[in-house]
Amino acid sequence: MTPLSAPVPPVPADVRPGTVAWLRASVARFSNGGDHVRRRALAVDALTSVDVEALRDNAFTRTRTIVAALDDFDVMAEIARPVPVGVLAEALGLPDVSADVTPVAAAYHPHVTPDAEAEAALGRLVSVCGGPTELAAARIGLLVQACDATAGLIGNELSARLSGKPVGQPVLRTRRRIDGEDVAVSLAGTPFGAGPRACPGSAHATALAAGVLQALQGFRLTEAETTWVSSPNLRMPARLRVTRDGTVGALC
């Protein structure tokens, strides 16, 4: 057994439906065995009907529309999180729920205590998805995992392009239970994971990021130093302020 194929640390299962704890207990990400197989299949099935090329085109169009009214802005807050989540939500037959996905994503992992904002946002997402079912959890899980991971792809690539520095991998490590202990496992060289838990939406995330990055041509950084997210597991800009560099036809 390789470290990445080892079980994940379990999360509490006896929790109130519709809460962030319920989401953790109901998605493939924090499940093992038959539960993982069944829940992952729900997520994979939801993605099979999504046109990957359309994701790229829609991400480009949505980004271009947003930045048309902006001259100086934070890519991470205005584009990198809301655009991929909004475009993917639409492709899954949902309204733009990006404003609610962001606080839920911040409280998604078991070591974080959800605040009232995250719980309220999760309640609205559950309602939009038809109630606290495994299918609803699978759809919400896709959006949550697309939030920071895709934002990391966008932020790291854009930062590298505009600064000339190497591109960083957004997700650095994950956790597995090996010989009864919870350990950190490096994802170096495997940005979308590997084995039975490899990200089922890698092509979708790549397409979303590509569409956004294409629409952000013609901008430059306004800060000499990039502020990075303070996290042992993520390597991505916390803020990435840009402005137009005067390139003719940058949004064409």
C-alpha angles and dihedrals in degrees: 000000000000119000092251092054093053119106120274119241106272122244127214112282101188096079138130113274116249096027129114088254088055091052091053090048092049106046130083091238093075099028134096137200119358093353090058094048093049096044094044089052089056091054094045091049091051090054097047092075093051116102105226095200090050089055090057093047094046093047089052093048095045092048093048091051093051097046093046087080096041133079103171119021148141108261093202095055100034102035120001097064107026099042100054092041093047093047093046092046090054090049089053091053096257132120120253100289096164093120089060097039093058097064091041090052089053090055098037101101120080096239090063122084107221116234127215092268093056093047092049092047091050090050090056092048092051090050093050089050093052103261139311102318131134089251090054090048091050092053093045090046091055091053094045094050090046091055107071097015094057091039087055092053090051098042096045094047094046092046090052094047094050098039100036091233125130119279113256124218108245101212109047105176145353135202130257135173110240123174090346095307130105109234137176113246120201119237093195109151092009106078091171097040127244141245125023091341098049111138108272091204101054093120090047094050091047092051093048092049092047092053093050094046092049090055092049095062112124098043132109135199117265096196125065094214126045119227109225130207111262101234136120090218104041133061108190139115116275087201132010112181117193139173134191115282095204096254109160113241094009092150098040 
